[in-house]
Amino acid sequence: ETTEMDEDDRSADETIVEETDRILAIYIKQLIRSTTSLDLESDVRRRNKIATSGPNGALIETYGLIAQYSFELERSTLVDVYSGLLRLCLVEDVEAERVSGVILEDDRRTVCLRLAGEWLASRGRELLVDIVVEAVDRVWRETLFAGVDALPEDQTLSFDEDCAIRAIELLLFPGFENYREALVRCNIALRQFTLAKKLMAARELVEWFPTSVLEEMDLSDPVALNARHEFDAWVAYINALGAHHAWNSFVLSARPPLPKSLVLDAAPTGSSAEVGGGDQRDRADLEQDVALRREGARLEQSAYLERLAVFEKEADRKLDAAVDALQAVLHFGGGWMIDLEAPNTVDDDDLLHRNPVLPSSAVRCAEMRRVREYALPLVVTLLHGALHAGRRYEAAVAVAQDVADPQLAVCDSFSPQDLSKFLQSVCESAMLLSEQHPTRPPHARTLFEKQ
């Protein structure tokens, strides 16, 4: 009988704790909702593009109460409540920065993270990590994995893309840092952006991701090693596209315009139309005028040739940089977007045990294959096209060797249609190469030759 009473008491106590936890969570969520109306002055200033000094005193005080009360919550409830606050802070911070153009260090999410560290750190670092991981998941469910249609490649960075990128910052805050997961998530976002043809977002993420995080990675961990290798592959790809764009834009926009007249023919000197039978300028004046115009044309031509020489030198330099960057992708060590550690020897699903939002190992491998099938034919096309346009036909034909090299495994990423189109362009380069060097045997030392 005593045992039954004890069990009843424990059951009653658990019910009280659960109900108290539920009521407290409701109250905290109400506090969180109230924060949207506590910073009206700053919102008005941001809309008028006036810099603010961060959250005001009332807002900071409310954040402090939320952190203080959250300490009393059961773990799973605490993670749910506080990650919701961080999600809200991130969205409001990004919106404020996009409106005002001002990036503040003492923003909402920084204040909330600092207060969480003060009030919640005693419950263990793993709790802090779980909070920011869940906050990132919340943001990504609404942005990165929301199924938004792909935008044109020249579209500016959208609000959702901005939020998806900035959410990764939560994993880098001191005391909450989780560098491996931050890098893994960076690669996930890059795959999603690339497959959706959102190049600007991919470039923004690559340029933003802190190099200091890469230096802190423990590469003895196979997951970290593959993640670092994948990120380096992304850097090479983004750099290659940037270098090609720099060369192409320069060639299209910086070429000096032709002078109005490269050669001015001398006007007839003995016709009545020119001399007017003695009623117009005399022959000496006419010849002097023609000579002056010829000299002006000569100077204009000389200046044009000087500008053209400067342009061609710079174009060659930019073409060299583009070719080097594009070839760096094709010759990427270990294979571009191919893991150094075989997928079946790396169990990275332990990283995702609390993150059902993230792709599994099998999904990741499938995404990387799709990325290769999209990106490598593009890189090959850009490389060949740049060499062909630069009249470097021998090098243009030699691109076929890289495509055929089994160690690079580039050809596997081509569809039959893309491969046929590429080989046709190689044939065009080979024909022009034979015209450049008519005495050389066709395709000598260029096409699929074993070294």
Secondary structure per residue as TSV (DSSP state, phi and psi in degrees):
chain	resnum	aa	ss	phi	psi
A	1	E	-	360.0	-40.0
A	2	T	H	-64.1	-40.9
A	3	T	H	-61.8	-41.5
A	4	E	H	-64.5	-39.3
A	5	M	H	-64.6	-40.9
A	6	D	H	-62.6	-41.8
A	7	E	H	-64.9	-39.6
A	8	D	H	-63.2	-40.9
A	9	D	H	-63.6	-43.0
A	10	R	H	-64.5	-41.1
A	11	S	H	-62.6	-41.2
A	12	A	H	-64.8	-41.7
A	13	D	H	-62.5	-42.9
A	14	E	H	-63.5	-38.7
A	15	T	H	-64.2	-41.5
A	16	I	H	-63.9	-43.8
A	17	V	H	-62.7	-44.8
A	18	E	H	-62.5	-42.7
A	19	E	H	-67.9	-41.0
A	20	T	H	-61.7	-43.1
A	21	D	H	-61.2	-41.7
A	22	R	H	-65.2	-44.7
A	23	I	H	-65.1	-42.4
A	24	L	H	-64.8	-38.9
A	25	A	H	-63.8	-39.2
A	26	I	H	-62.3	-43.0
A	27	Y	H	-64.6	-42.6
A	28	I	H	-64.6	-41.2
A	29	K	H	-63.6	-32.9
A	30	Q	H	-66.9	-39.7
A	31	L	H	-60.7	-41.8
A	32	I	H	-61.9	-43.7
A	33	R	H	-62.4	-32.2
A	34	S	H	-70.5	-20.6
A	35	T	G	-65.9	-23.8
A	36	T	G	-67.7	-20.1
A	37	S	G	-106.0	1.7
A	38	L	T	-91.1	-7.2
A	39	D	T	-121.8	38.2
A	40	L	H	-63.5	-38.6
A	41	E	H	-61.5	-44.4
A	42	S	H	-66.3	-36.8
A	43	D	H	-61.9	-42.5
A	44	V	H	-63.6	-42.6
A	45	R	H	-64.6	-38.5
A	46	R	H	-67.0	-40.9
A	47	R	H	-63.6	-27.4
A	48	N	T	-92.0	10.9
A	49	K	T	57.1	43.2
A	50	I	-	-109.0	129.5
A	51	A	-	-63.5	138.9
A	52	T	-	-110.6	164.6
A	53	S	-	-96.5	15.8
A	54	G	S	106.0	-171.8
A	55	P	S	-59.8	144.6
A	56	N	-	-78.9	175.4
A	57	G	H	-60.4	-42.1
A	58	A	H	-63.7	-38.4
A	59	L	H	-68.1	-43.0
A	60	I	H	-63.1	-39.6
A	61	E	H	-63.1	-40.8
A	62	T	H	-65.7	-41.7
A	63	Y	H	-58.7	-39.6
A	64	G	H	-63.4	-41.0
A	65	L	H	-64.4	-40.0
A	66	I	H	-61.5	-45.9
A	67	A	H	-64.2	-41.0
A	68	Q	H	-64.9	-46.2
A	69	Y	H	-71.1	-32.4
A	70	S	H	-63.1	-27.7
A	71	F	T	-56.7	-29.9
A	72	E	T	-83.6	-8.0
A	73	L	S	-79.0	155.1
A	74	E	-	-63.5	151.7
A	75	R	H	-54.0	-53.6
A	76	S	H	-63.6	-37.9
A	77	T	H	-66.3	-40.7
A	78	L	H	-60.4	-46.8
A	79	V	H	-60.4	-42.7
A	80	D	H	-64.0	-45.4
A	81	V	H	-69.9	-49.9
A	82	Y	H	-74.2	-31.9
A	83	S	H	-66.1	-33.2
A	84	G	H	-63.7	-37.8
A	85	L	H	-64.8	-44.7
A	86	L	H	-62.3	-40.2
A	87	R	H	-59.3	-45.8
A	88	L	H	-62.1	-43.6
A	89	C	H	-62.7	-42.8
A	90	L	H	-62.0	-47.8
A	91	V	H	-60.8	-43.7
A	92	E	H	-68.9	-37.3
A	93	D	H	-63.9	-45.9
A	94	V	H	-63.6	-42.5
A	95	E	H	-61.6	-43.3
A	96	A	H	-63.6	-42.0
A	97	E	H	-67.8	-37.1
A	98	R	H	-69.1	-32.2
A	99	V	H	-76.1	-46.2
A	100	S	H	-89.6	-22.8
A	101	G	-	74.7	11.3
A	102	V	-	-112.9	126.4
A	103	I	-	-103.7	120.2
A	104	L	-	-103.4	141.6
A	105	E	S	-76.3	-35.7
A	106	D	S	-96.4	60.7
A	107	D	-	-89.4	-176.0
A	108	R	H	-60.9	-50.5
A	109	R	H	-67.0	-31.3
A	110	T	H	-65.2	-42.9
A	111	V	H	-62.5	-44.5
A	112	C	H	-65.1	-39.9
A	113	L	H	-66.7	-40.3
A	114	R	H	-63.7	-42.7
A	115	L	H	-67.5	-36.5
A	116	A	H	-62.8	-40.3
A	117	G	H	-62.3	-37.1
A	118	E	H	-71.0	-40.8
A	119	W	H	-96.0	-27.2
A	120	L	H	-111.6	-9.9
A	121	A	G	-60.5	-29.1
A	122	S	G	-67.0	-15.0
A	123	R	G	-90.4	5.8
A	124	G	-	109.4	143.3
A	125	R	H	-65.2	-32.4
A	126	E	H	-60.1	-34.2
A	127	L	H	-63.6	-43.4
A	128	L	H	-62.0	-41.8
A	129	V	H	-64.3	-42.3
A	130	D	H	-61.5	-36.1
A	131	I	H	-64.0	-49.0
A	132	V	H	-70.8	-33.9
A	133	V	H	-62.9	-44.5
A	134	E	H	-66.1	-34.9
A	135	A	H	-64.3	-43.0
A	136	V	H	-62.9	-43.0
A	137	D	H	-57.8	-43.2
A	138	R	H	-59.9	-45.4
A	139	V	H	-64.6	-43.5
A	140	W	H	-68.6	-33.2
A	141	R	H	-62.4	-29.4
A	142	E	H	-92.2	-14.3
A	143	T	T	-124.8	-73.0
A	144	L	T	-65.0	-39.6
A	145	F	T	-107.9	26.8
A	146	A	S	-86.8	-1.6
A	147	G	-	74.6	29.9
A	148	V	-	-72.1	139.3
A	149	D	-	-63.7	149.7
A	150	A	-	-64.5	141.0
A	151	L	-	-99.1	161.1
A	152	P	-	-57.5	150.4
A	153	E	T	-64.9	-24.5
A	154	D	T	-92.3	9.3
A	155	Q	-	-70.2	143.0
A	156	T	-	-69.1	163.1
A	157	L	-	-60.6	124.0
A	158	S	-	-81.3	167.5
A	159	F	H	-62.7	-44.2
A	160	D	H	-62.6	-42.5
A	161	E	H	-63.5	-41.3
A	162	D	H	-60.8	-44.9
A	163	C	H	-64.5	-41.6
A	164	A	H	-61.2	-38.5
A	165	I	H	-71.8	-47.7
A	166	R	H	-68.8	-22.1
A	167	A	H	-61.6	-30.4
A	168	I	G	-63.5	-25.4
A	169	E	G	-58.8	-29.6
A	170	L	G	-60.8	-28.8
A	171	L	G	-81.7	-0.7
A	172	L	G	-114.5	-1.0
A	173	F	S	-69.1	134.9
A	174	P	T	-53.8	131.1
A	175	G	T	93.2	-23.5
A	176	F	T	-113.5	0.4
A	177	E	-	-64.4	140.1
A	178	N	-	-144.7	82.4
A	179	Y	H	-63.6	-40.1
A	180	R	H	-63.0	-46.8
A	181	E	H	-66.7	-34.4
A	182	A	H	-61.5	-43.6
A	183	L	H	-69.9	-41.0
A	184	V	H	-59.7	-43.6
A	185	R	H	-67.9	-36.3
A	186	C	H	-58.1	-45.1
A	187	N	H	-65.5	-38.3
A	188	I	H	-60.0	-47.1
A	189	A	H	-63.2	-39.3
A	190	L	H	-63.5	-39.6
A	191	R	H	-64.5	-43.4
A	192	Q	H	-63.8	-44.8
A	193	F	H	-62.6	-44.3
A	194	T	H	-66.8	-44.9
A	195	L	H	-66.2	-24.7
A	196	A	T	-91.2	5.7
A	197	K	T	60.3	38.5
A	198	K	-	-103.2	73.6
A	199	L	H	-64.9	-38.4
A	200	M	H	-62.4	-41.1
A	201	A	H	-65.1	-41.2
A	202	A	H	-62.9	-44.3
A	203	R	H	-64.4	-40.9
A	204	E	H	-60.8	-42.4
A	205	L	H	-67.4	-44.3
A	206	V	H	-61.9	-43.2
A	207	E	H	-71.3	-28.8
A	208	W	H	-80.4	-36.1
A	209	F	S	-58.9	125.7
A	210	P	-	-66.8	131.3
A	211	T	H	-67.5	-25.0
A	212	S	H	-62.3	-31.2
A	213	V	H	-66.6	-40.3
A	214	L	H	-62.5	-36.9
A	215	E	H	-69.2	-22.5
A	216	E	T	-89.9	-3.9
A	217	M	-	-70.1	138.6
A	218	D	-	-90.1	98.1
A	219	L	T	-78.5	-0.2
A	220	S	T	-75.1	-15.5
A	221	D	S	-83.6	119.1
A	222	P	H	-58.9	-34.8
A	223	V	H	-64.6	-45.2
A	224	A	H	-65.1	-38.1
A	225	L	H	-62.9	-47.4
A	226	N	H	-64.8	-38.8
A	227	A	H	-64.5	-42.7
A	228	R	H	-65.9	-41.7
A	229	H	H	-62.0	-42.8
A	230	E	H	-64.5	-43.2
A	231	F	H	-63.7	-41.7
A	232	D	H	-60.7	-35.5
A	233	A	H	-64.3	-39.5
A	234	W	H	-64.1	-42.0
A	235	V	H	-59.5	-45.1
A	236	A	H	-60.8	-41.1
A	237	Y	H	-67.3	-47.6
A	238	I	H	-64.4	-40.0
A	239	N	H	-63.0	-38.9
A	240	A	H	-64.8	-45.9
A	241	L	H	-62.9	-39.9
A	242	G	H	-64.5	-42.1
A	243	A	H	-66.8	-40.3
A	244	H	H	-65.3	-41.2
A	245	H	H	-63.2	-40.1
A	246	A	H	-62.6	-43.1
A	247	W	H	-66.8	-48.1
A	248	N	H	-63.6	-43.1
A	249	S	H	-64.0	-40.2
A	250	F	H	-63.9	-45.8
A	251	V	H	-62.9	-38.1
A	252	L	H	-78.1	-27.1
A	253	S	H	-113.7	-21.4
A	254	A	-	-103.1	-4.7
A	255	R	S	-62.7	129.5
A	256	P	-	-65.8	139.7
A	257	P	-	-70.1	149.8
A	258	L	-	-63.5	141.9
A	259	P	-	-66.2	159.6
A	260	K	S	-60.0	-33.9
A	261	S	-	-148.5	117.9
A	262	L	S	-78.6	-36.4
A	263	V	-	-136.6	126.2
A	264	L	-	-105.0	111.3
A	265	D	-	-65.5	147.1
A	266	A	-	-70.5	137.2
A	267	A	-	-75.7	152.7
A	268	P	-	-57.9	139.2
A	269	T	S	-105.6	-9.8
A	270	G	S	-116.8	2.5
A	271	S	-	-84.1	152.2
A	272	S	H	-66.0	-26.2
A	273	A	H	-65.1	-34.6
A	274	E	H	-85.2	-45.4
A	275	V	H	-89.5	-26.5
A	276	G	G	74.8	27.1
A	277	G	G	63.9	26.3
A	278	G	G	94.9	-11.8
A	279	D	T	-82.4	-20.9
A	280	Q	S	-96.8	-165.2
A	281	R	S	-60.2	147.2
A	282	D	-	-76.3	168.9
A	283	R	H	-56.8	-38.5
A	284	A	H	-64.8	-41.7
A	285	D	H	-66.0	-38.4
A	286	L	H	-65.3	-45.2
A	287	E	H	-63.7	-36.6
A	288	Q	H	-66.0	-40.2
A	289	D	H	-63.5	-42.9
A	290	V	H	-63.2	-41.1
A	291	A	H	-63.9	-40.1
A	292	L	H	-64.9	-42.3
A	293	R	H	-65.9	-37.3
A	294	R	H	-64.3	-41.2
A	295	E	H	-66.0	-40.3
A	296	G	H	-61.9	-42.3
A	297	A	H	-64.7	-38.7
A	298	R	H	-64.5	-44.4
A	299	L	H	-64.2	-39.8
A	300	E	H	-64.3	-40.8
A	301	Q	H	-66.5	-41.5
A	302	S	H	-62.5	-43.6
A	303	A	H	-64.8	-38.2
A	304	Y	H	-64.0	-43.6
A	305	L	H	-64.8	-34.9
A	306	E	H	-65.6	-46.1
A	307	R	H	-62.9	-38.3
A	308	L	H	-65.4	-39.6
A	309	A	H	-64.2	-41.6
A	310	V	H	-63.7	-42.7
A	311	F	H	-62.5	-47.4
A	312	E	H	-65.1	-34.9
A	313	K	H	-65.4	-44.5
A	314	E	H	-69.3	-37.1
A	315	A	H	-63.3	-40.6
A	316	D	H	-64.4	-39.5
A	317	R	H	-63.8	-45.4
A	318	K	H	-67.8	-34.0
A	319	L	H	-66.3	-42.0
A	320	D	H	-58.2	-44.1
A	321	A	H	-64.3	-40.7
A	322	A	H	-66.4	-43.7
A	323	V	H	-63.2	-44.5
A	324	D	H	-60.4	-43.6
A	325	A	H	-67.8	-41.2
A	326	L	H	-67.8	-40.5
A	327	Q	H	-66.9	-29.9
A	328	A	H	-62.9	-30.5
A	329	V	H	-70.2	-47.8
A	330	L	H	-64.8	-33.5
A	331	H	T	-101.2	20.8
A	332	F	-	-58.1	131.6
A	333	G	T	-57.8	126.3
A	334	G	T	83.7	-5.5
A	335	G	-	99.1	132.3
A	336	W	T	-71.2	125.3
A	337	M	T	61.5	35.5
A	338	I	-	-123.6	126.9
A	339	D	-	-62.2	143.8
A	340	L	S	-71.4	-37.6
A	341	E	S	-97.9	130.4
A	342	A	-	-58.9	141.6
A	343	P	G	-54.8	-34.6
A	344	N	G	-78.2	-4.7
A	345	T	G	-106.1	-1.1
A	346	V	-	-122.4	110.8
A	347	D	-	-97.1	87.6
A	348	D	G	-91.6	5.8
A	349	D	G	-69.3	-15.5
A	350	D	G	-64.9	-27.4
A	351	L	G	-67.5	-24.1
A	352	L	G	-106.4	8.0
A	353	H	T	-61.4	-28.2
A	354	R	T	-108.4	12.5
A	355	N	-	-129.9	73.0
A	356	P	T	-62.9	-12.5
A	357	V	T	-67.7	-30.9
A	358	L	S	-81.8	154.6
A	359	P	-	-73.6	151.1
A	360	S	-	-76.3	175.5
A	361	S	H	-60.1	-42.0
A	362	A	H	-64.5	-41.2
A	363	V	H	-65.6	-40.8
A	364	R	H	-60.3	-46.4
A	365	C	H	-60.4	-40.5
A	366	A	H	-65.5	-40.0
A	367	E	H	-64.7	-41.7
A	368	M	H	-64.5	-37.5
A	369	R	H	-63.8	-42.7
A	370	R	H	-64.5	-37.2
A	371	V	H	-63.5	-44.0
A	372	R	H	-61.5	-41.8
A	373	E	H	-67.0	-25.8
A	374	Y	H	-86.7	-45.8
A	375	A	H	-83.8	-41.4
A	376	L	H	-66.2	-44.4
A	377	P	H	-59.7	-34.6
A	378	L	H	-64.5	-46.1
A	379	V	H	-61.8	-43.6
A	380	V	H	-62.2	-43.6
A	381	T	H	-62.4	-44.3
A	382	L	H	-64.7	-42.1
A	383	L	H	-64.0	-49.9
A	384	H	H	-62.8	-43.3
A	385	G	H	-62.4	-38.6
A	386	A	H	-67.1	-44.0
A	387	L	H	-65.6	-40.5
A	388	H	H	-64.1	-45.3
A	389	A	H	-65.6	-30.3
A	390	G	T	-84.5	9.4
A	391	R	T	61.8	26.5
A	392	R	-	-98.8	69.0
A	393	Y	H	-67.7	-35.3
A	394	E	H	-63.4	-45.0
A	395	A	H	-66.2	-34.6
A	396	A	H	-64.1	-42.3
A	397	V	H	-66.6	-35.5
A	398	A	H	-68.2	-14.9
A	399	V	H	-59.3	-28.6
A	400	A	H	-60.7	-28.8
A	401	Q	H	-65.9	-40.1
A	402	D	H	-65.4	-39.9
A	403	V	H	-65.2	-36.2
A	404	A	H	-84.9	-11.4
A	405	D	-	-67.4	116.6
A	406	P	T	-66.9	-25.3
A	407	Q	T	-69.5	-32.7
A	408	L	T	-80.6	-24.4
A	409	A	T	56.2	35.2
A	410	V	-	-78.2	-39.8
A	411	C	G	-60.7	-30.7
A	412	D	G	-62.7	-20.3
A	413	S	G	-89.9	-4.2
A	414	F	-	-89.5	139.4
A	415	S	-	-78.8	159.9
A	416	P	H	-56.0	-37.0
A	417	Q	H	-68.0	-44.0
A	418	D	H	-65.3	-39.8
A	419	L	H	-66.2	-41.4
A	420	S	H	-62.7	-42.1
A	421	K	H	-64.7	-40.4
A	422	F	H	-64.9	-45.9
A	423	L	H	-63.6	-32.4
A	424	Q	H	-65.5	-40.9
A	425	S	H	-67.6	-33.2
A	426	V	H	-65.2	-40.5
A	427	C	H	-61.1	-39.3
A	428	E	H	-63.0	-41.2
A	429	S	H	-65.7	-38.2
A	430	A	H	-64.3	-37.6
A	431	M	H	-64.8	-43.8
A	432	L	H	-68.9	-31.1
A	433	L	H	-65.3	-40.5
A	434	S	H	-65.8	-30.0
A	435	E	H	-72.4	-34.4
A	436	Q	H	-67.6	-37.6
A	437	H	-	-129.3	76.5
A	438	P	T	-64.6	-22.5
A	439	T	T	-87.8	-9.9
A	440	R	S	-81.9	139.5
A	441	P	-	-58.5	145.3
A	442	P	T	-55.5	129.0
A	443	H	T	64.0	17.2
A	444	A	T	-59.8	131.3
A	445	R	T	56.8	31.7
A	446	T	T	-132.1	-46.9
A	447	L	S	-106.5	113.5
A	448	F	S	53.2	31.5
A	449	E	-	-85.4	135.7
A	450	K	-	-73.7	131.7
A	451	Q	-	-78.8	360.0
